Amino acid sequence: MNHTDEPKLTAREKATVAVLVLRMAKRGLADPDRHGHGTVDLTDLERKVERVIDGARKREERAAESTQ
């Protein structure tokens, strides 16, 4: 993954992502088959993280356009 393409997150965005990652970890711990391949579906939380990151990208694009 190339980190130069990642947007700069605000404090609120960082906190939101952190909460979502903690929820993923909690689900992983609650998985009865956590010693195997795992059976917990995390796609909803992963989509929420992507949405936060996409919002940060759009915010940066709008800021770049307004400075030109």
N, C-alpha and C positions, 0 to 999 in steps of 0.2 A: 504494500500500500504506500502510495506517495503522499506524504504528509504536507507537501507544499500546496496541494489542492484542497486541503481541509480549511474550512473557514475559522476565523477567530470567534470563539463562543463568548457570549456575555456571561456574567455571573449567574443570571437566572437560567440560561440555557445549560450551563455546566451543572447547576443544581438539579435541573430536570433530568438530564442524562444520568447523573449519579443515582437519583432515586429509581429510575428505570432499571439501571444495572443492578441495584440492590434487590429490586423485585425479581429480576431474572435469577439472581443467586438464591433468593428465598425459595423460588419455585424449584430450582435445581436440588436444593437440600430436601425439599418435601417429596421429591421423586422417589418412589419405592424401589425403582430399579437404577439408582444413581451409580451403582458400581458397574453397571453394564454400559450400554450405549446411550441410555437415557430415553425416556418416553415423554418428557414434558415438552409441550408446544410453546415455544417462546416467540413465535413469529409476530404476534400482536405487539409485544413489547419492542421487538426489533424494528418493526414498522414505525412505532412512535419515536424511537431514537433517530431513525432516518428522517422522519418528518421535522424533528428539531434541527438536525444538521442542514436539511434542505432550506428551512426557514432562515438559518444563519447565512447560507450562501446567497439567497435572494436579498437579504438585508445588505450584505456586502456589495452585491451588484448594484442595488439602488443607490447606495452611498457613493460608489465609484462613478455612476452615471451623473449624479448631482454635482460632483466636483469637477466634471469636465465642461 
